[in-house]
Amino acid sequence: MSTARAQAQVVTTEPAWVRRALLGLALAFIGLFLALPLAAVFTEALRKGLGAYLAALREPDAGSAIRLTLLTAAIAVPLNLVFGVAAAWAIAKYEFRGKAFLTTLVDLPFSVSPVVAGLIYVLLFGAQGWFGPWLAAHGIRIIFAVPGIVLATVFVTFPFIARELIPLMQAQGNDEELAAIVLGATGWQTFRHVTLPNIKWGLLYGVILCNARAMGEFGAVSVVSGHIRGQTDTLPLHVEILYNEYQSVAAFAVASLLALLALLTLAIKSVVEWRQARERRATAEEERLAP
């Protein structure tokens, strides 16, 4: 046994210099393409001092962009939570005609450029679009207004929750749900007491990713927003406007908010992964000790 183990280690363990080289390459990549740009954002944001930094964030247009970004995420993420769970449930738990097509639709936003997605909504709901005249006649504004921004954000963020849940639900199978139904549980009781506890970490992970993309989306939102300053500009769009106006300190100050949101998202993601790993270890230990 010891000989076999030693042979396995020889086969699967790289030389020390290879491990150091790979580690050094990974750290160099992270430092050059992640840490350095992030440090540059905060350095430029604080270049003229904390007063100028805070003044840029207190500016009315910046406040409007912050509120619109949070509002958009607050609407888009719950919608994608419902749609994502429903799509994952249907794909993972049932066999039906058109299942492959539904899976393709879930992945569609990954393959379509966000700018193209924005143009699709303009084609549908714009003044010269398919439904534009009817909407205008009834006083409904979608393009160049908050509804259009929300629709574009929902489209580009739709796959994140569903794609986290589909492989998880498929791996878990239907045995526990079928047992609950046989014992008399209703569909809602089965979902709340059986399915939801099993997918809670994957669901939370998908929500975190979805929220991060919703707050940082630029391409699709840029097309449908109209860039109405103080009304339809989200944080990424406001950064672009400030930078194009050569207000670099204000642009980097607002960009630092997005960077802080990204760091917060990363921290929450790490906590979720740690909790998930700890729960798996506890479960494995219980199963090992069980008679």
Secondary structure, DSSP 4 states (H G I P E B T S, - for coil): -HHHHHHHHHHHPPPHHHHHHHHHHHHHHHIIIIIHHHHHHHHHHTTT-HHHHHHHHHSHHHHHHHHHHHHHHHHHHHHHHHHHHHHHHHHHH---TTHHHHHHHHHHHHHS-HHHHHHHHHHHHSTTSSSHHHHHHTT---TTSHHHHHHHHHHHHHHHHHHHHHHHHHHH-SHHHHHHHHTT--HHHHIIIIIHHHHHHHHHHHHHHHHHHHHH--HHHHHHHTT-TTTT--HHHHHHHHHHTT-HHHHHHHHHHHHHHHHHHHHHHHHHHHHHHHHHHHHHHHHHH--
